């Protein structure tokens, strides 16, 4: 189902549930002293709402940053792969061709084998590490007859180290990114409390009260849906595709 349609269902569902609860509280709850609760309930709602808004903002900003860093890291890894291959082409013998073939195979492994595992949080095969190590050994074993070849060899090794670092960051981030169970508990419980507290206020008409609680609930559910979509930068509505590695294959092929 389209992510936007799913989001609409989430928002409408949350608004309807909040409206039903608000109606039941007004219809069958207590009325005595409700207006007198406005000052106390307002102070509590202000504190709870502010704390919950800070929590949601912190999580959303952190997840947005993770998506941006993941996209940037994929291009850093792919660009380093291409740069290492171009540097290796200046080395004598068949080193350049060997490194080029391994680089294409590595990019294909990342795009076709590792990316689906990053999406579904599955185990990452060791093929990529093996190919990267073979590239390192091919460059290290290449003879360098003059200063130019030595410079190209050092540059190829440096770029492969950059690929290694970017790969390590990508795999470590995939294992640690997301929203933990404790954070989800705080987000959901805080959302429920924030939606239920307005039912303690008095003085508004039934229709106005239902509009207020349903709008509040819909807004909070919308933010929770955004967090849910962003918690895995490789899946969801803001997923990062393996375009960087597809581009690397095109340049190296």
N, C-alpha and C positions, 0 to 999 in steps of 0.2 A: 504494500500500500504506500502511496506517496506520502513523504514525510510531512507535508503541509496538511494533507487531509487527516493524517493521524494526529497532528497537533491540534487541529480544530476539534476532533473528537475528544481529546484530552481536556481541552478548555471548556467545551460545552458540558461534558460530563461532570467536571468539577463544579461548574456554576450551578448546574441542576441539583446536584447533591447538596450544595450549600444552601440553595434556595429552599429545598424541601426541609432541611433541618431548621432553617430560620422560620419557616412557616409553622412547623410543629411546635417550636419553642414559643412563638407568639400565640399560637392557637390554644395550646394545652399547658403552657408553662405558667409560672406565677406572674402576676401583674403588680402586686403590692410592693411598693418601694422601688420599682424599676427606674423611675425618673431620678430617684435619690442616688442610684448607683452610678449615674453618668460621670460624676467627678472622679470617683475612685476607679471605676472601670476604664475611664479615659486615660488616667495616669498609667495603669497597668498595661493597657493596650499600646500606649506610646512607647513604653520601655520594651515590651516584648516585640512589637513591630519593628522598632529600630534595630534591636539585636538580630532579629531574623533577616532584616534587609541587609545588614552588614555581612552576615554569614553567606547569604545567597550571592551578594556582589563579589565577595572574596572567592567563592568557588567558581563562579562564572568567569571572572577575570583570569584566574589561574588556568582554567580549561582552555580559554581562548589563547592564552600564551602558549600552552602545550601544543595546540593545533598549529600555530604559526611556527614554533620551533621544529615541529616534526616535518612540516613542509620545507623549511629552510635546510634542515639536516639532510633530507633526501637529495636535494640538489647539491649540497656540499659533497656528499658521498659519490654521487654520479659524476660530478665535475672533476673530482679528484681521480676517479677511475679513468676518465678520458685524458686528463693531463698526464697521468702516469704512463698511459699507452703511447701518447705522442712523444714523451721523453724517451721511452724505451726504443722507439723506432730509429733513433740515432745510434744505438749500440750495434756492434758488429755481429755477424752471424744471423741466425734465425731468431734471436732474442725478441726483436720487435714483433715479428709475426706470432711468436708463441704467446707473448704478453697480450697481444690484440685478441687472439682467440680466447684466451682465458678471461679477459675483461668482458667480452661479449657473452661468454657462458655465465660469468658471475652476474652481470646485469639481468640476464634472462632468469637465472635462479631466483634473484631477489623479486623480480616482477611476477613470475609465474608460480613460484613455490612458496616463498616466504610471505609475500603480501597477503595471500588468502589466510595463512596461519595467523598473521597479525590481526586480521579482521575478526576471526572467530576465537582468538586467544589460544590457538593450538600450539603444539611444540614446534620449534623451528629446527629444520634439518641442518646437519653439520656441513652440507655440501658447500655453502658459501664460504665458510671458514677454510675449507680445504682448497678451494679455488684461489682464495686470496693468499694463502700461504704458498701455493705453487707459483703465483705471480712474484711474490717476494723472493723466493728461491731462484727463479729464472733471472731476475734482475741482479741479484747478489752474485750469481755465477758468471755473469757476462764479463768478458775482459774489457778493460778500458785502456786504449793505446795512447791517448793524448789527453790534454786538459779538457777539450770539448767533450769527449766521450765520458770522462770522469765527472764533469759537471752534469751531463745528462743522466748518468747513472745515479748520482746523488739526488737529482731532482725527481727521478722516477721513484726512488726509495722514499723520499719525503712525501710525495703525493700518495703513495701506497699507505704510509703511516697515517695520513689524513683520512684515507678511506677506512682504515681500521678503526680510528677513533670515532668517526661518524657512524660506522656500523655498530660499534659497541654502545654508543649513546642511543641509537635507534632501538636496539634489542633490550637494553636496560630500561629505557623509557616505556617500552611496550609492556614490560613486566611490572612496572611500578605505577604507571599512569592510571587515571580513573578516580572514582569516588569510592572511598571505603565504606564498609557497613556502618561504622560509627557515624560517619558524616551523613550518610543517607538517613540514619535514625534521627539525627538532630534536625535535618532538613524537613523530613516528613512530620515529625512531632511538632516542630515549630510552626509549620504551615497549618496543621490542624488547630493548634491553640490560637493562632492569629485569625483564623476564620471563625472560630467559635466565640471568641471574646466579644465581637460586636453584638451578639445576641443578648448581652447583658445590658445594652443601652436601651433607654426608653425615650418616648417623645415623638418618634417618627411614625408615620402611617405604615400600614402593612406593606403596601406596594413599594414605597420608598425603601423600607428596610430590606425587602427581598432584592431590590436592585443593588443596594450597597453590598450586601454579603455575597451575592452571586458575582458581582464585578470583582470584588476582592479575591474571591476564591478562583475565578477564572484567570486573573493576573498571576497569582501565586502558582497555579498549575502550569501556566505557560512558561514561567521561569524554571520550574522543575523539569518540564519537558525539554527545555533547552539544555539543562545540565545533563539530562539523560542522553541526549543526542551527542553531546560534546565529550562525554567521559572516555570514549575510545576514539582517538584521532584518526584511526584507520577505518572506522565504520560510522554509521549514523549519518545525520544530515550534513555535517561538515567534514566528511571523510577526505583524507589526503590520498589521491591516487598515485600509482607508481609511474607517473608521467616522466619524472626525471630519468629513470632508468630506461624507459622506452626511447627517450631522446638520446641517451648515451649509446644505445644499440644502433640507432639510426646514424649517428655520427661515426661510429666505429666500423659499421658494416660497409 
